[in-house]
Amino acid sequence: DASKEPYIRVHNAVVFACGKVGQWQRAVDVLEACLQVGPKPDYVTFTATITSCAQASAWSMALQVFDRTPTEILELEKSPLNA
């Protein structure tokens, strides 16, 4: 839904900010909130959360988030639009 796009952008910015200051747990919390109540997380939300975890060496959580990433979001990376 295009009307929710600005809201996910705000959430994505929060996830990025959390990663920048080493607050990977908060990044995961934002992702969890999006999954539970919205807005629906997108490719950026998942990759920013994974990156936040990885930068803090929270590899186990990074893998857990990756495992929870929906296939259709992972497929976006392979799409011709990203070529």
N, C-alpha and C positions, 0 to 999 in steps of 0.2 A: 504494500500500500504506500503510494508516494506521499500521502499526507503524514505518514509517520517517519519519513526519511530524516527530517531535521532533528527529531528526537533521538534517533539512533546515532546520529553524528555527534550529538552532545555526549551520549554515553561512551562513544568511541574516544572522544577527546579526554574523558575522565580516565578511561583505561590507559591511554597513552601517558597521561600525566602520572598515574600511579606507577607505571613502569619506569618512568624517568627518575622517580625518587625512591625506587626500590620497594615499593609497597605492592608486591605481587599479590598478596592475599586480598587486598582491596580490589585489585583488578579482577580477580576471580569472583569476588562478591558482586561486583557490577555485572559481570557476565551471568552469574546465577540469577540476579534480580531480573535481568532481561529475559532469561529463559522462563522464569516463573510468571512474571507479570507484564513483560513487554517493556519497550518495543522489541520486536523480534531481532535478535542479533544477526549481523551479517558477516561476510568474509573478514572485514576489517576488525570487527569485535573479537572474533575468534583468534585471528593471527596476532592482534595486539596483546591479547591475554596470554597467548603462548609465548610471545616474545618477552613480556614482562616476567613471566615465570623463568624463562631460560636465562635472561640477563641476571637474575638473582640466584642462579644455579639451583632452582627448584625444579629439577628435571622430572621428578615423579609427577608433580602437578602439571607440568607442561605436557607430558604424555597423556595424562588423564583428560586434559582439555582437548588435545588433539583427537583422542579416541571418541570424545563426545561430539566432535564437529560433524554436522550432517554431511552426508556424501554430496548433496547438491551444492553445498558451499565449497567443498574441496574441488569439485568439478569446475568451479569458476576459474581456478588457476589454470586449467587446461584449455579454457575456451579460446576461440580465435580472437576474441576481443582483447585478450591479454598477450597476444603474440607480438 
